[in-house]
């Protein structure tokens, strides 16, 4: 088995991003309940925790998510790029600040739509 696949299989996956047999696309997520659950999961792990999607190319199908500390996440992405890993590969890093901004935008949109 490939070493990168072992890293993928050994990831710590946030439970709130699983939907049936697939995954919620965090980039498009506007579900405040899901975002709040993810915020709590990351904060309980560590304030420096991030979530990364594992993707299959060329279309970016989400194969899963993993929670990591920021330095480990950055090292994982650099390693994947330098070693040219086959699928699945780690994608964009989402940190607590991103989730909080997303929650604020969703709240603003909900408030504007309810007027």
N, C-alpha and C positions, 0 to 999 in steps of 0.2 A: 504494500500500500504506500502511496506517496505521502511524504511528510506533511505537505500542505493539506492533504485531505484529512490527516489525523488531527491537525489544528482545527479544521472546519468541524469535524465530528466531535471534538472535545470542547467546543465553545459553550459558554454559559448563556443560554438563550432567554430573553425576556418573554415571559408567558403571555403578556398582553398583546403581542404582535402576531400571534398565531391565529389564523382564521380558517376553520375547517381544516382542509388538507393543504392550504396555502398560507400566505403571509400578507399582512397589511403593508401597503407601500407607504412607508413613513413620510416620504417626500410629499405625497398627496394627501396625507391624513388630516382631516379636519374634525375628527371625533374627539371631543374634549375629554370624555371618559377614558379613552385609550391613552391619550397624551398624559393625563394626570396619573394613570397607573404606571406608565413608563417613567414619569418623573419620580414617583415614589420608589420604584424598583432601582433606578440608578442612584438615588440619594441613599437608599439603604445599603447599597453595595459600597459606595465611596463617593464623596463630592467630586472627585476627579474622574468618575466613571463616564464612559461613552458607549454608544451602541453603533455597531457597524453592520450593514447588510452584506451578506455573502451572495454574489451575483454570478449568473451564467451569461456569457456573451453570445451573440452580439447584441441581443435586445435587452439585456439587463434584468432578466428574470430573477426574482428573489428566491434564493434557495434556503435562506434562513437568516437569522440575526445573531450577533454575539455581543456580549457586554464585556468591556475591557477597561483597564485603567488607561488614561490618555497616552502615557509614554509607550505602553505595550501596543496600543492600537496603531500609533504612528510607526513603530518599528515593524509591525506586521505588514502594513501597507507598503513601506519601503522595500521590505524583503520580497513581497509578492511581485513588485515592479521590477526589481533587480534580477530576480530569478525567473521571471516570465512564467509564473504559475499557470497551469491549465485551470479550467473551471472546476469548482467555484472560486472566485477571487473576492477579497475584501473590497468594499466600496467606500462611499463617502462616510466620514465620521459625523455623528450627531451627538452633541454634548448637551448638558443641562441648559445652558444658555440658549441654544437653538430651540429646545423644547419649550422653554418659558416664553420665548418670542412667538413661537407658533401658537401657544395657548392664548397669549394676548391678542394676536391677530384674529383667532377664532372667536374670542369673546367680543371683540370690536365688531366683527361681521355679524354675529348673532344679535348684538344690541342694535346695530343699524337696521337689520332686517325686521326687528320687532317694532320699529317706530311706525 
